[in-house]
Every structure is written in C-alpha cells, then in structure tokens.
Amino acid sequence: MDTGYILKCVDGEAEGQCLPIPQDQMKLVCSFLKAQLAFQIASATDAITYEQDQPVMVNYWNAQDALLQSNFFPSKWFARSFWVLVEQ
C-alpha cells in the first residue's frame, strides 16, 4: 500500500527519479532522510571531519545500506544521490 508520498532525487546519479514509498518502507525512508539531512548540515557547518567512524557518517551509510538491502533503492547510485520527500 502506498503512503501518498514519493522520494524525488534532486541531485546525483539518479537526479529526476521519483520513487513511490510503500507503507512498509516508510520508517526506513524517514530514517534515511534524517541521516541525510544530518550529514548535509554537518558538512555545511564544517562539523564533520569525514573520518569513517564519525557517527554522522556511520548513520548516513547505515541508512543508505538499509534502503539498498530492502530493495527500495535499486542501486548504489540511488543511495549516493540526494532526495526530498514529496506528497503526491
């Protein structure tokens, strides 16, 4: 069952792609979006050193991997792109 929301890619290899969010994927998608935003904020404010054990990096990578493992993202290129939540 669809949620009435999609993820729209705004930058990266998957730019322009839209993925409908099924109800059973909504929690993973929300976790990914939170991790993506935290990573973007840390990067924009120079609060990140890009060391691999930094929590903001680990959380982002784990959220990307969760969507890859659940097959929501069809490839790593989708996981490496930037996404926004859009109501249909």
All heavy atoms as an XYZ file, in Angstrom:
705
protein
N       0.837     -1.182      0.000
C       0.000      0.000      0.000
C       0.884      1.249      0.000
O       1.820      1.362      0.773
C      -0.918     -0.030      1.210
C      -1.737      1.211      1.404
S      -2.838      1.062      2.814
C      -4.168      2.038      2.202
N       0.561      2.168     -0.889
C       1.316      3.420     -0.975
C       0.954      4.364      0.163
O      -0.151      4.328      0.696
C       1.036      4.134     -2.301
C       2.031      3.773     -3.378
O       3.036      3.129     -3.068
O       1.794      4.150     -4.527
N       1.889      5.226      0.485
C       1.687      6.202      1.556
C       1.143      7.529      1.031
O       0.748      8.378      1.808
C       3.029      6.491      2.256
O       3.952      6.959      1.263
C       3.565      5.255      2.937
N       1.205      7.723     -0.288
C       0.846      9.014     -0.865
C       2.041      9.950     -0.952
O       1.910     11.116     -1.290
N       3.213      9.415     -0.653
C       4.451     10.196     -0.716
C       5.434      9.522     -1.669
O       5.396      8.308     -1.864
C       5.100     10.320      0.673
C       4.351     11.235      1.588
C       3.312     10.761      2.378
C       4.667     12.590      1.648
C       2.607     11.613      3.208
C       3.963     13.445      2.481
C       2.939     12.959      3.253
O       2.251     13.799      4.070
N       6.318     10.333     -2.223
C       7.402      9.826     -3.058
C       8.710     10.443     -2.582
O       8.715     11.481     -1.923
C       7.201     10.171     -4.560
C       7.143     11.688     -4.776
C       5.987      9.466     -5.125
C       7.190     12.114     -6.236
N       9.805      9.778     -2.929
C      11.123     10.386     -2.801
C      11.481     10.884     -4.180
O      11.364     10.147     -5.163
C      12.175      9.364     -2.357
C      12.371      9.124     -0.888
C      13.624      8.289     -0.665
C      12.455     10.394     -0.098
N      11.895     12.129     -4.252
C      12.323     12.713     -5.523
C      13.802     13.040     -5.418
O      14.233     13.720     -4.488
C      11.527     13.971     -5.845
C      11.915     14.568     -7.185
C      11.030     15.718     -7.576
C      11.442     16.216     -8.959
N      10.553     17.245     -9.453
N      14.568     12.567     -6.383
C      16.000     12.831     -6.391
C      16.252     14.225     -6.949
O      15.815     14.556     -8.048
C      16.725     11.790     -7.230
S      18.501     12.043     -7.215
N      16.963     15.041     -6.178
C      17.234     16.419     -6.578
C      18.687     16.644     -6.998
O      19.008     17.686     -7.567
C      16.844     17.419     -5.468
C      15.344     17.399     -5.252
C      17.579     17.125     -4.171
N      19.561     15.660     -6.743
C      20.958     15.806     -7.140
C      21.628     14.439     -7.102
O      21.356     13.633     -6.215
C      21.690     16.762     -6.200
C      23.071     17.139     -6.709
O      23.257     17.246     -7.931
O      23.966     17.321     -5.868
N      22.480     14.194     -8.059
C      23.231     12.948     -8.076
C      22.916     12.114     -9.298
O      22.256     12.558    -10.238
N      23.393     10.897     -9.284
C      23.251      9.987    -10.421
C      21.796      9.697    -10.772
O      21.482      9.427    -11.916
C      23.975      8.667    -10.133
C      25.459      8.809     -9.971
C      26.165      9.138    -11.278
O      25.708      8.718    -12.357
O      27.196      9.834    -11.203
N      20.907      9.739     -9.799
C      19.502      9.415    -10.026
C      18.631     10.665    -10.176
O      17.408     10.593    -10.079
C      18.979      8.545     -8.891
N      19.256     11.810    -10.429
C      18.523     13.074    -10.484
C      17.293     12.974    -11.390
O      17.360     12.460    -12.499
C      19.422     14.197    -10.977
C      18.767     15.566    -10.873
C      19.736     16.701    -11.136
O      20.944     16.458    -11.313
O      19.269     17.845    -11.154
N      16.163     13.452    -10.849
C      14.906     13.437    -11.588
C      14.055     12.205    -11.333
O      12.869     12.193    -11.642
N      14.636     11.170    -10.751
C      13.879      9.946    -10.465
C      12.911     10.184     -9.312
O      13.206     10.940     -8.387
C      14.830      8.801    -10.090
C      15.740      8.366    -11.200
C      14.995      7.577    -12.262
O      14.097      6.799    -11.982
N      15.366      7.816    -13.513
N      11.774      9.518     -9.371
C      10.777      9.564     -8.303
C      10.449      8.140     -7.895
O      10.174      7.290     -8.747
C       9.515     10.263     -8.777
S       9.748     12.008     -9.142
N      10.492      7.878     -6.600
C      10.205      6.545     -6.075
C       9.011      6.611     -5.130
O       9.080      7.278     -4.097
C      11.418      6.002     -5.314
C      12.728      5.883     -6.094
C      13.853      5.470     -5.153
C      12.577      4.888     -7.223
N       7.904      5.943     -5.462
C       6.782      5.889     -4.528
C       7.198      5.143     -3.263
O       7.967      4.176     -3.332
C       5.695      5.123     -5.285
C       6.276      4.686     -6.569
C       7.678      5.197     -6.671
N       6.707      5.595     -2.134
C       7.095      4.987     -0.856
C       5.971      4.077     -0.364
O       4.902      4.552      0.029
C       7.383      6.067      0.205
C       8.439      7.049     -0.309
C       7.835      5.410      1.506
C       8.615      8.271      0.564
N       6.210      2.769     -0.373
C       5.212      1.852      0.184
C       5.175      1.986      1.709
O       6.166      2.374      2.339
C       5.710      0.465     -0.210
C       6.917      0.651     -1.046
C       7.343      2.071     -0.949
N       4.036      1.657      2.278
C       3.846      1.793      3.730
C       4.919      1.041      4.508
O       5.439      1.551      5.493
C       2.454      1.281      4.127
C       2.090      1.569      5.566
C       2.018      3.055      5.881
O       1.423      3.812      5.128
N       2.609      3.476      6.974
N       5.287     -0.162      4.051
C       6.250     -0.969      4.797
C       7.682     -0.437      4.711
O       8.567     -0.929      5.412
C       6.187     -2.432      4.361
C       6.617     -2.647      2.908
O       6.611     -1.689      2.114
O       6.967     -3.798      2.581
N       7.923      0.569      3.880
C       9.255      1.162      3.748
C       9.352      2.551      4.399
O      10.444      3.118      4.465
C       9.623      1.300      2.262
C       9.703     -0.003      1.525
C      10.998     -0.732      1.793
O      11.998     -0.149      2.185
N      10.988     -2.030      1.574
N       8.235      3.081      4.856
C       8.203      4.472      5.330
C       9.183      4.732      6.473
O       9.873      5.746      6.473
C       6.792      4.879      5.732
C       6.655      6.345      6.029
S       7.148      7.353      4.607
C       5.898      8.578      4.598
N       9.292      3.822      7.441
C      10.227      4.035      8.560
C      11.675      4.103      8.077
O      12.442      4.950      8.517
C      10.072      2.941      9.613
C       8.944      3.160     10.569
C       9.013      2.172     11.702
C       7.937      2.488     12.721
N       8.014      1.595     13.876
N      12.038      3.196      7.180
C      13.408      3.209      6.648
C      13.680      4.478      5.859
O      14.762      5.061      5.959
C      13.649      1.994      5.751
C      13.806      0.645      6.428
C      13.963     -0.465      5.386
C      14.992      0.656      7.371
N      12.703      4.904      5.069
C      12.865      6.126      4.275
C      13.030      7.334      5.195
O      13.905      8.172      4.981
C      11.681      6.320      3.305
C      11.706      7.706      2.681
C      11.711      5.239      2.221
N      12.218      7.412      6.233
C      12.325      8.535      7.182
C      13.681      8.535      7.889
O      14.293      9.591      8.064
C      11.188      8.488      8.192
S       9.581      8.919      7.481
N      14.164      7.356      8.274
C      15.482      7.260      8.900
C      16.570      7.730      7.941
O      17.498      8.436      8.341
C      15.770      5.821      9.335
O      14.907      5.448     10.366
N      16.441      7.341      6.677
C      17.403      7.773      5.667
C      17.382      9.295      5.517
O      18.435      9.933      5.478
C      17.099      7.106      4.319
C      17.850      7.723      3.177
C      19.183      7.425      2.970
C      17.237      8.619      2.327
C      19.891      8.008      1.922
C      17.928      9.205      1.281
C      19.259      8.900      1.076
N      16.186      9.884      5.416
C      16.089     11.333      5.225
C      16.668     12.104      6.410
O      17.346     13.112      6.227
C      14.636     11.754      4.978
C      14.071     11.342      3.616
C      12.571     11.605      3.575
C      14.782     12.061      2.484
N      16.437     11.610      7.620
C      17.015     12.246      8.812
C      18.543     12.162      8.780
O      19.233     13.146      9.069
C      16.484     11.580     10.081
C      15.046     11.886     10.367
C      14.566     11.108     11.583
C      13.086     11.241     11.783
N      12.610     10.423     12.922
N      19.065     11.002      8.430
C      20.516     10.817      8.369
C      21.127     11.664      7.257
O      22.201     12.245      7.432
C      20.848      9.340      8.161
N      20.434     11.737      6.118
C      20.920     12.554      5.003
C      20.983     14.025      5.397
O      21.974     14.706      5.141
C      19.998     12.381      3.794
C      20.373     13.248      2.611
C      19.366     13.127      1.475
O      19.582     12.391      0.555
N      18.269     13.855      1.581
N      19.941     14.520      6.073
C      19.913     15.920      6.492
C      20.998     16.199      7.532
O      21.680     17.226      7.459
C      18.533     16.298      7.026
C      18.366     17.737      7.475
C      18.627     18.712      6.325
C      16.965     17.955      8.042
N      21.173     15.292      8.475
C      22.218     15.467      9.494
C      23.596     15.532      8.834
O      24.436     16.363      9.210
C      22.166     14.333     10.510
N      23.816     14.687      7.834
C      25.081     14.697      7.098
C      25.264     16.019      6.351
O      26.334     16.626      6.397
C      25.121     13.522      6.126
C      26.300     13.543      5.208
C      27.535     13.107      5.645
C      26.185     14.004      3.914
C      28.645     13.124      4.799
C      27.276     14.026      3.058
C      28.504     13.589      3.506
N      24.222     16.496      5.690
C      24.302     17.758      4.949
C      24.574     18.935      5.878
O      25.385     19.806      5.560
C      23.006     18.002      4.179
C      22.839     17.096      2.981
C      21.483     17.254      2.331
O      20.440     17.135      2.986
N      21.479     17.521      1.046
N      23.916     18.963      7.026
C      24.123     20.045      7.988
C      25.540     19.993      8.542
O      26.217     21.019      8.637
C      23.065     19.994      9.115
C      21.692     20.380      8.559
C      23.466     20.892     10.282
C      20.539     20.129      9.512
N      26.000     18.805      8.898
C      27.366     18.665      9.420
C      28.387     19.114      8.386
O      29.357     19.796      8.709
C      27.622     17.220      9.834
N      28.138     18.770      7.145
C      29.044     19.165      6.071
C      29.024     20.683      5.858
O      30.074     21.315      5.717
C      28.664     18.443      4.782
O      29.532     18.788      3.741
N      27.843     21.271      5.861
C      27.704     22.711      5.609
C      28.285     23.565      6.728
O      28.719     24.691      6.490
C      26.233     23.061      5.398
N      28.303     23.036      7.939
C      28.778     23.809      9.091
C      30.188     23.409      9.523
O      30.625     23.783     10.611
C      27.808     23.651     10.283
O      27.737     22.270     10.648
C      26.432     24.190      9.955
N      30.853     22.642      8.683
C      32.203     22.161      8.986
C      32.280     21.404     10.304
O      33.294     21.426     11.000
C      33.215     23.309      8.989
C      33.422     23.887      7.608
O      33.354     23.114      6.632
O      33.646     25.105      7.500
N      31.190     20.720     10.650
C      31.158     19.930     11.873
C      31.496     18.467     11.597
O      31.212     17.594     12.401
C      29.768     20.032     12.505
N      32.120     18.223     10.463
C      32.434     16.855     10.062
C      33.887     16.806      9.588
O      34.372     17.745      8.971
C      31.454     16.394      8.963
C      31.536     14.908      8.730
C      31.654     17.153      7.685
C      30.411     14.374      7.867
N      34.550     15.714      9.938
C      35.941     15.548      9.533
C      36.089     14.519      8.421
O      37.168     14.313      7.917
C      36.806     15.096     10.723
O      36.334     13.807     11.149
C      36.762     16.104     11.848
N      35.008     13.855      8.070
C      34.978     12.799      7.048
C      35.775     11.566      7.445
O      36.145     10.764      6.606
C      35.415     13.327      5.673
C      34.467     14.387      5.174
C      34.782     15.734      5.306
C      33.242     14.053      4.620
C      33.902     16.713      4.878
C      32.351     15.031      4.186
C      32.689     16.354      4.319
O      31.815     17.316      3.914
N      36.027     11.438      8.747
C      36.634     10.199      9.223
C      35.530      9.152      9.313
O      34.406      9.443      9.693
C      37.309     10.422     10.569
C      38.502     11.366     10.425
C      39.351     11.446     11.659
O      39.336     10.492     12.455
O      40.039     12.468     11.805
N      35.866      7.933      8.946
C      34.856      6.896      8.765
C      34.114      6.478     10.024
O      33.027      5.925      9.934
C      35.484      5.678      8.103
C      35.917      5.964      6.690
C      36.435      4.738      5.988
O      36.410      3.639      6.526
N      36.912      4.925      4.779
N      34.675      6.746     11.188
C      33.988      6.336     12.411
C      33.140      7.444     13.028
O      32.571      7.274     14.100
C      34.998      5.812     13.440
C      35.992      6.874     13.879
O      36.106      7.930     13.213
O      36.677      6.641     14.900
N      33.024      8.565     12.351
C      32.222      9.663     12.862
C      30.734      9.277     12.813
O      30.244      8.825     11.774
C      32.473     10.918     12.030
C      32.381     12.171     12.832
C      32.828     13.379     12.022
O      33.122     13.311     10.847
N      32.867     14.497     12.693
N      30.003      9.442     13.920
C      28.614      8.986     13.968
C      27.726      9.504     12.827
O      26.910      8.745     12.305
C      28.124      9.498     15.326
C      29.350      9.547     16.162
C      30.454      9.951     15.221
N      27.889     10.747     12.417
C      27.044     11.270     11.352
C      27.297     10.523     10.045
O      26.369     10.272      9.270
C      27.210     12.803     11.192
C      28.551     13.167     10.591
C      26.080     13.397     10.381
N      28.530     10.116      9.808
C      28.868      9.338      8.604
C      28.323      7.914      8.716
O      27.709      7.396      7.786
C      30.382      9.282      8.402
C      31.059     10.614      8.223
S      30.892     11.304      6.584
C      31.846     10.176      5.621
N      28.543      7.286      9.857
C      28.096      5.912     10.070
C      26.575      5.822      9.949
O      26.046      4.917      9.291
C      28.578      5.387     11.439
C      27.957      4.041     11.765
C      30.096      5.300     11.466
N      25.872      6.766     10.554
C      24.407      6.761     10.487
C      23.914      6.916      9.051
O      22.964      6.248      8.634
C      23.815      7.865     11.360
C      24.017      7.598     12.826
O      24.262      6.482     13.247
N      23.940      8.657     13.620
N      24.550      7.785      8.297
C      24.167      8.009      6.900
C      24.424      6.756      6.062
O      23.564      6.307      5.297
C      24.926      9.219      6.353
C      24.522      9.664      4.978
C      23.200      9.669      4.553
C      25.483     10.108      4.078
C      22.846     10.094      3.280
C      25.140     10.548      2.807
C      23.815     10.528      2.419
O      23.476     10.948      1.164
N      25.594      6.162      6.217
C      25.914      4.948      5.460
C      24.979      3.801      5.826
O      24.549      3.046      4.963
C      27.359      4.536      5.688
C      28.344      5.473      5.061
C      28.149      6.278      3.977
C      29.673      5.707      5.485
N      29.283      7.007      3.704
C      30.232      6.670      4.610
C      30.449      5.204      6.521
C      31.537      7.125      4.741
C      31.745      5.646      6.647
C      32.282      6.609      5.762
N      24.671      3.662      7.123
C      23.759      2.600      7.552
C      22.357      2.808      6.974
O      21.699      1.845      6.572
C      23.696      2.512      9.073
C      24.956      1.910      9.662
O      25.746      1.278      8.967
N      25.160      2.119     10.943
N      21.911      4.050      6.932
C      20.586      4.353      6.377
C      20.561      4.081      4.870
O      19.572      3.548      4.343
C      20.206      5.801      6.675
N      21.642      4.431      4.179
C      21.736      4.124      2.747
C      21.684      2.615      2.529
O      20.945      2.123      1.671
C      23.047      4.665      2.162
C      23.115      6.154      2.032
C      24.506      6.611      1.603
O      25.528      6.050      2.008
N      24.546      7.625      0.764
N      22.474      1.896      3.304
C      22.542      0.442      3.167
C      21.198     -0.220      3.467
O      20.814     -1.183      2.799
C      23.633     -0.122      4.070
C      23.880     -1.583      3.801
O      24.148     -1.938      2.632
O      23.787     -2.389      4.754
N      20.481      0.299      4.450
C      19.174     -0.279      4.787
C      18.213     -0.192      3.600
O      17.467     -1.143      3.322
C      18.583      0.420      6.011
N      18.231      0.932      2.887
C      17.344      1.071      1.730
C      17.824      0.238      0.547
O      17.012     -0.226     -0.262
C      17.187      2.540      1.337
C      16.337      3.367      2.303
C      16.206      4.807      1.806
C      14.959      2.762      2.490
N      19.114      0.023      0.437
C      19.632     -0.884     -0.594
C      19.254     -2.332     -0.270
O      18.782     -3.068     -1.147
C      21.154     -0.764     -0.709
C      21.670      0.434     -1.479
C      23.166      0.614     -1.241
C      21.382      0.271     -2.957
N      19.442     -2.730      0.966
C      19.141     -4.106      1.372
C      17.650     -4.431      1.277
O      17.280     -5.572      1.015
C      19.644     -4.374      2.795
C      21.141     -4.316      2.939
C      21.859     -5.325      2.054
O      21.452     -6.462      1.944
N      22.926     -4.887      1.397
N      16.804     -3.431      1.477
C      15.351     -3.653      1.386
C      14.858     -3.578     -0.059
O      13.674     -3.746     -0.318
C      14.613     -2.625      2.243
O      14.655     -1.341      1.622
N      15.775     -3.282     -0.974
C      15.473     -3.130     -2.406
C      14.629     -1.902     -2.732
O      14.076     -1.805     -3.817
C      14.819     -4.390     -2.976
C      15.779     -5.546     -2.986
O      16.937     -5.388     -3.370
N      15.323     -6.702     -2.539
N      14.528     -0.961     -1.803
C      13.858      0.305     -2.122
C      14.693      1.074     -3.137
O      14.176      1.579     -4.127
C      13.620      1.137     -0.861
C      12.902      2.420     -1.146
C      11.534      2.436     -1.332
C      13.599      3.618     -1.254
C      10.860      3.621     -1.629
C      12.945      4.803     -1.548
C      11.567      4.797     -1.725
N      15.997      1.171     -2.863
C      16.920      1.747     -3.838
C      17.405      0.611     -4.736
O      17.944     -0.385     -4.237
C      18.123      2.400     -3.163
C      17.868      3.756     -2.560
C      18.616      4.181     -1.485
C      16.913      4.619     -3.083
C      18.424      5.442     -0.923
C      16.701      5.874     -2.535
C      17.459      6.281     -1.454
N      17.261      0.757     -6.056
C      17.663     -0.313     -6.954
C      19.179     -0.427     -7.167
O      19.650     -1.442     -7.664
C      16.961      0.031     -8.271
C      16.698      1.491     -8.212
C      16.547      1.826     -6.756
N      19.936      0.594     -6.799
C      21.388      0.535     -6.984
C      22.073      1.498     -6.024
O      21.442      2.381     -5.440
C      21.774      0.907     -8.416
O      21.618      2.297     -8.627
N      23.401      1.330     -5.926
C      24.177      2.217     -5.054
C      24.130      3.659     -5.532
O      24.294      4.583     -4.756
C      25.621      1.740     -4.936
C      26.415      1.820     -6.228
C      27.825      1.308     -6.022
C      28.620      1.351     -7.308
N      29.961      0.828     -7.138
N      23.889      3.861     -6.829
C      23.834      5.214     -7.376
C      22.635      5.970     -6.819
O      22.697      7.178     -6.608
C      23.813      5.184     -8.904
C      24.928      4.359     -9.440
C      24.816      3.190    -10.135
C      26.324      4.588     -9.271
N      26.051      2.688    -10.421
C      27.009      3.530     -9.901
C      27.079      5.571     -8.651
C      28.388      3.433     -9.940
C      28.456      5.468     -8.696
C      29.100      4.419     -9.323
N      21.557      5.267     -6.554
C      20.386      5.887     -5.937
C      20.713      6.259     -4.491
O      20.353      7.328     -4.019
C      19.188      4.939     -5.992
C      18.484      4.936     -7.316
C      19.104      4.474     -8.456
C      17.183      5.401     -7.422
C      18.461      4.462     -9.680
C      16.524      5.413     -8.642
C      17.163      4.937     -9.776
N      21.409      5.377     -3.795
C      21.757      5.636     -2.392
C      22.698      6.817     -2.246
O      22.654      7.540     -1.256
C      22.382      4.388     -1.773
N      23.532      7.061     -3.251
C      24.513      8.148     -3.190
C      23.954      9.484     -3.654
O      24.659     10.490     -3.644
C      25.724      7.790     -4.056
C      26.505      6.632     -3.511
C      27.640      6.304     -4.423
N      28.380      5.159     -3.929
C      29.389      4.608     -4.570
N      29.801      5.090     -5.726
N      30.004      3.573     -4.056
N      22.715      9.503     -4.078
C      22.077     10.738     -4.548
C      21.364     11.429     -3.386
O      21.218     10.864     -2.309
C      21.067     10.393     -5.656
O      21.733      9.822     -6.768
N      20.907     12.662     -3.617
C      20.185     13.405     -2.585
C      18.705     13.472     -2.923
O      18.331     13.745     -4.057
C      20.781     14.813     -2.427
C      22.111     14.776     -1.748
C      23.284     14.802     -2.480
C      22.205     14.680     -0.372
C      24.519     14.749     -1.866
C      23.432     14.630      0.262
C      24.597     14.654     -0.490
N      17.892     13.258     -1.894
C      16.457     13.054     -2.067
C      15.644     13.987     -1.178
O      16.107     14.416     -0.123
C      16.106     11.609     -1.697
C      16.802     10.609     -2.547
C      18.060     10.115     -2.384
C      16.291      9.998     -3.723
N      18.358      9.225     -3.391
C      17.284      9.132     -4.225
C      15.078     10.083     -4.411
C      17.106      8.366     -5.375
C      14.904      9.324     -5.547
C      15.911      8.478     -6.022
N      14.414     14.281     -1.632
C      13.456     15.020     -0.820
C      12.139     14.250     -0.801
O      11.807     13.529     -1.741
C      13.223     16.469     -1.351
C      14.482     17.299     -1.232
C      12.719     16.464     -2.767
N      11.398     14.460      0.251
C      10.082     13.850      0.422
C       9.043     14.753     -0.203
O       9.018     15.955      0.073
C       9.798     13.670      1.920
C       8.532     12.962      2.318
C       8.549     11.501      1.874
C       8.359     13.057      3.840
N       8.189     14.190     -1.048
C       7.163     14.971     -1.748
C       5.820     14.264     -1.607
O       5.726     13.057     -1.815
C       7.518     15.113     -3.249
C       6.437     15.889     -3.991
C       8.879     15.775     -3.428
N       4.797     15.036     -1.262
C       3.450     14.465     -1.201
C       2.876     14.413     -2.601
O       2.999     15.357     -3.383
C       2.562     15.327     -0.305
C       1.212     14.724     -0.051
C       0.389     15.494      0.964
O       0.803     16.597      1.364
O      -0.669     14.977      1.347
N       2.262     13.290     -2.941
C       1.670     13.143     -4.273
C       0.332     13.841     -4.352
O      -0.391     13.964     -3.460
C       1.462     11.662     -4.625
C       2.771     10.973     -4.927
C       2.571      9.529     -5.334
O       1.962      8.763     -4.606
N       3.071      9.185     -6.496
